[in-house]
């Protein structure tokens, strides 16, 4: 009987180990912004679409606190859904982007053509 118990324990451990590995793989890299604008972004805030309730500056998640052209930025504390963004540049200009779809563990991008209502 002890041999059967050992086999059962090993089988349970193998199943648990496989579940943990699958869970770790499903976490992915998180939500990321890909800056396809022509300039470096110095501030990036998200609001649920149409709510005008912008959250924290996501560029603070970057090591140099800016997002260069063609750089990706990890977005934190945001759930998948539809958002508007407020994008700021080092020269003080700010623009809006409407209707961004954010999906789990996916990259979304913004480009110059997406920028509206820019002011300085």
N, C-alpha and C positions, 0 to 999 in steps of 0.2 A: 504493500500500500504506500509506503513512503515514496517509492519511485513514481507512482501515479501522481502524487501530490506535487512532486518536483516538476514533473512534466506540465501539470496544470499551471503552476506558478510561472514557469518559463513561457508558456503560451500566452498567459495574461500579460506578462511583461512585453512580449513581442508585439501584441496588439496595441498596448498603451504606447509603446515607442513609435510604432507606425502612425498612430493618431497624432502624437506630438509633432512628428516630422511633417505630416501633411498640414497641420495647423500653422507651423512656422513658415512653410512654403506659401500658404495662401495669404500671408500678411503682406507680401510684396514690398514695394518701395514706398508705398503711401501715395498721397495726392501730390502732384507736382505741377508747377507753372513753367512753361517754356516761353521765354521772352524772345519773340520774333519781331519786336519793334526795332527800329534802327538805333535806338538809344539805350543807355543804361537806366534802369528803373531804380529810384531811390525810396519809393514807398508803394506798397500794394495792399489795399484793404478790400475785403469782401463784405457784401450785404446780401441777405436773401433778396431775390429779384423783386424790384418795386417797393422795397421797404425803407430805403434810405437810412439803414441802421448799420453803418460800417463798423467792422471789428478792428482788431489789432493790426498793426503794420507787420505784414508777413515778411518783409525784407529783413527784419531783425533775426530771422531764422538763418540767414546767410552769414558765413564767416566774415565777409567784408561789409555786410549790411547793405549791399546793393546787388542788383541782378543785371549783369552785362547782357548785351545782345547775344543770342544763341545759348544763354546759360539757363539752367533749370533750377528752380527753387522749391524746396519742400514746403508744402502748405500744411499747417497744423491747426487743430481745434476747429475743423470745418467738416460738416457732414455732407455726403453726396446730395446734390440737388441743383437748382438753378439760382444763379447769383448775378449780381451786378458788381463791378469792380471800380475802385477809384485808384488811378495810376498816377504816381508823382515822379517827376524828373528832377535832377540836381539843379536845373535852372529855375525851379519854382513852378513850372507848368504842371497843371493837373488835368487829367482827362478821365472820362467815364467809359466803361465798356459794359454793354447791356447783354443779358441773356447767355451767360456762360453756363454750360452744363458741366458739372463736376461729378465724375463717377469714381467709385472706390478704386484705389491703387492704379489710377490712370494719370496720364499727362494731359493737360489742356494747354492751349497756346493762345497768346494774344499777339496780333500784328498791327502795324500802323493803320490798316484799313478798318480795324475794329474800334479805334479810338473815336469818341464823339464828345461834344461839349467841352473842348479843351479851352483852358484859360490860363492866364499867367498872373 
